[in-house]
Amino acid sequence: MKLICMSFDGDFQRERPSFETEQEGWEYADDIGSRWFFYPFCFLVSESGKTIVDAPERLEWTIGKRVDTIARIFKSCSQLEEAEGMEVDPFVFLLDREWEHFYLHPVKVG
């Protein structure tokens, strides 16, 4: 499995190493330094990088979903007026509240 780090607007970076276990992946995530500032949301993904296989607390709803779908949901939520200037924890609660709407009713984001 691999690790991706995602920004509020759904942009994401794939980290290079692969991991044998979830624990190895999360330990690596804990040590990635300043990337946390720009890409504060980390997910473990399949070897292909297309599907989320593990997620942090309150983002468990992302498990089993496609990375591109989750990126689209992040972008949609980040464009809500109330999301402007939000920090990580409030944004996670916003995602938790709104994800199903954007999942069932996708909007084109550009």
C-alpha positions in Angstrom: 0.0 0.0 0.0 1.0 3.6 -0.5 0.4 6.9 1.3 -1.2 10.0 -0.2 -1.4 13.4 1.4 -4.3 15.7 0.4 -5.0 19.4 0.7 -8.3 21.1 1.5 -9.0 21.6 -2.2 -8.5 17.9 -3.0 -5.0 18.3 -4.5 -2.9 15.4 -3.4 0.7 14.1 -3.4 1.7 10.4 -3.6 4.5 9.5 -1.3 7.2 7.2 -2.9 7.6 4.3 -0.6 5.3 1.3 -0.4 4.4 -0.2 2.9 3.7 -3.8 4.0 1.5 -2.8 6.9 -0.9 0.0 7.8 1.3 0.7 10.9 4.3 1.3 8.7 2.3 3.7 6.6 1.0 5.7 9.5 4.4 5.8 11.1 5.8 7.3 7.9 3.0 9.8 7.8 3.8 10.9 11.3 7.3 11.8 10.1 6.7 13.7 6.9 7.5 17.1 8.3 6.3 20.3 6.7 4.1 18.6 4.0 1.5 18.4 6.8 1.0 22.1 6.5 0.1 22.0 2.8 -1.3 18.5 2.6 -2.7 17.8 6.1 -5.0 14.9 5.3 -3.2 11.5 4.8 -4.7 8.3 3.5 -3.3 4.8 2.9 -4.2 3.7 -0.6 -4.0 0.6 -2.7 -0.7 -0.2 -4.5 -2.3 1.2 -7.7 -3.0 4.4 -5.8 -6.7 4.5 -6.8 -8.6 3.3 -3.8 -8.4 4.4 -0.1 -7.7 1.4 2.2 -7.3 3.2 5.5 -8.1 6.7 6.8 -7.8 8.8 9.9 -10.5 9.0 12.6 -13.6 10.8 11.4 -12.7 10.2 7.7 -13.4 6.4 7.8 -16.2 7.0 5.4 -13.5 7.4 2.7 -12.3 3.8 3.0 -13.1 1.8 -0.1 -13.8 4.8 -2.2 -11.7 6.1 -5.1 -9.1 8.7 -4.5 -10.4 10.9 -7.3 -13.9 10.8 -5.8 -12.6 11.8 -2.4 -10.5 14.6 -4.0 -13.7 15.9 -5.8 -15.6 15.8 -2.4 -12.8 17.7 -0.7 -12.7 20.3 -3.5 -16.5 20.7 -3.4 -16.5 21.2 0.4 -13.6 23.6 0.2 -15.6 25.8 -2.1 -18.4 26.2 0.4 -18.5 29.7 1.8 -18.4 28.4 5.4 -15.1 26.6 4.6 -13.2 29.7 3.9 -10.2 30.0 6.2 -11.1 26.8 8.1 -8.4 24.8 9.9 -8.1 21.0 9.8 -10.4 19.9 12.6 -13.4 22.1 11.6 -12.9 21.1 8.0 -13.0 17.4 8.9 -16.4 18.0 10.7 -17.6 19.8 7.6 -16.5 16.9 5.4 -18.2 14.5 7.8 -21.4 16.4 7.5 -21.4 17.1 3.8 -19.6 14.2 2.1 -22.7 12.1 1.4 -24.5 15.0 -0.4 -21.5 15.5 -2.7 -21.0 11.7 -3.1 -24.7 11.2 -4.1 -24.9 14.5 -6.0 -21.6 15.2 -7.6 -20.9 18.6 -8.9 -18.5 19.6 -11.6 -15.6 21.4 -10.1 -13.1 23.2 -12.2 
